Amino acid sequence: MPIDERKIDEAVLGLLYLTLHEDGRAWKGFDWKSLDRLHRMGLIEDPVNKNTSVVLTEKAIAESKRIFQLLFEKRG
C-alpha cells in the first residue's frame, strides 16, 4: 500500500502540538523517518540526540497549531 509521507508528516507535526511546552519543546515519540523529514524541512531541530523532546521552530509551532486544530478540534 503506498503511503503519502506528506500526510504522515503533517499528522506528526499536528500531534507535536499536543505535547508542546512553552519553551518550544515537544515529546519526540514519533516515527524517526518522519521526524527526520521534519528536520530536513527546517521545522524541528535535529531529533537524533539523547533528549526525549525536540525543539520546534517558530514556523513549526504556528503550523503545528493550525494542523492540530484542523485535524482534532471539535466543530459545531
Backbone torsions as a table, in degrees:
resi	resn	phi	psi	omega
1	MET	NA	123.4	177.2
2	PRO	-70.9	140.3	-178.7
3	ILE	-116.3	135.9	176.9
4	ASP	-85.6	98.5	-176.8
5	GLU	-61.9	-30.3	178.5
6	ARG	-61.1	-42.6	179.1
7	LYS	-67.3	-39.7	176.9
8	ILE	-60.7	-47.5	-178.8
9	ASP	-62.6	-38.9	176.9
10	GLU	-63.5	-43.5	179.6
11	ALA	-63.9	-42.8	178.4
12	VAL	-62.5	-44.7	178.6
13	LEU	-60.5	-41.5	176.8
14	GLY	-63.3	-40.7	179.3
15	LEU	-71.7	-27.0	174.7
16	LEU	-60.8	-31.9	177.5
17	TYR	-61.8	-32.7	-178.7
18	LEU	-59.5	-34.1	-177.3
19	THR	-110.9	16.7	-177.6
20	LEU	-69.5	132.6	176.1
21	HIS	-103.2	166.6	-177.7
22	GLU	-59.2	-24.9	-178.7
23	ASP	-85.1	8.3	178.1
24	GLY	81.8	11.7	178.7
25	ARG	-99.4	147.3	177.5
26	ALA	-140.3	151.7	177.9
27	TRP	-58.3	133.9	-175.4
28	LYS	-105.6	33.1	-178.2
29	GLY	-81.3	49.5	-179.6
30	PHE	-123.4	173.8	-179.8
31	ASP	-51.1	127.3	-177.3
32	TRP	-63.1	-35.7	179.9
33	LYS	-65.3	-40.1	178.5
34	SER	-67.4	-43.1	177.9
35	LEU	-61.8	-38.1	178.0
36	ASP	-64.6	-41.7	178.3
37	ARG	-64.1	-40.5	177.5
38	LEU	-63.2	-36.9	176.7
39	HIS	-65.3	-45.1	179.9
40	ARG	-64.0	-26.6	176.7
41	MET	-81.1	-5.2	179.3
42	GLY	81.0	19.6	-177.6
43	LEU	-92.8	-26.5	178.4
44	ILE	-135.8	157.5	174.3
45	GLU	-71.9	166.7	-177.5
46	ASP	-54.8	119.0	-177.9
47	PRO	-79.2	-8.9	-177.0
48	VAL	-84.8	91.0	176.9
49	ASN	-163.1	-177.7	-176.9
50	LYS	-84.2	-7.2	-179.8
51	ASN	-69.6	152.2	176.5
52	THR	-91.6	0.2	179.6
53	SER	-130.3	166.7	179.9
54	VAL	-129.0	148.3	-179.1
55	VAL	-94.5	128.6	177.1
56	LEU	-92.9	144.9	173.5
57	THR	-74.3	167.0	177.4
58	GLU	-58.4	-42.5	178.3
59	LYS	-60.5	-42.5	-178.9
60	ALA	-67.1	-36.3	178.6
61	ILE	-62.0	-47.8	179.4
62	ALA	-63.0	-43.9	-178.6
63	GLU	-68.2	-38.7	-179.8
64	SER	-65.6	-37.1	176.9
65	LYS	-64.6	-45.0	179.9
66	ARG	-59.8	-47.1	-178.8
67	ILE	-66.4	-42.3	178.7
68	PHE	-57.8	-47.0	179.0
69	GLN	-63.3	-41.9	179.9
70	LEU	-61.8	-44.7	-174.6
71	LEU	-84.7	-31.9	-167.1
72	PHE	-123.5	-8.7	-178.4
73	GLU	-77.1	133.8	175.7
74	LYS	-71.4	141.5	178.9
75	ARG	-122.0	141.0	174.4
76	GLY	25.7	NA	NA
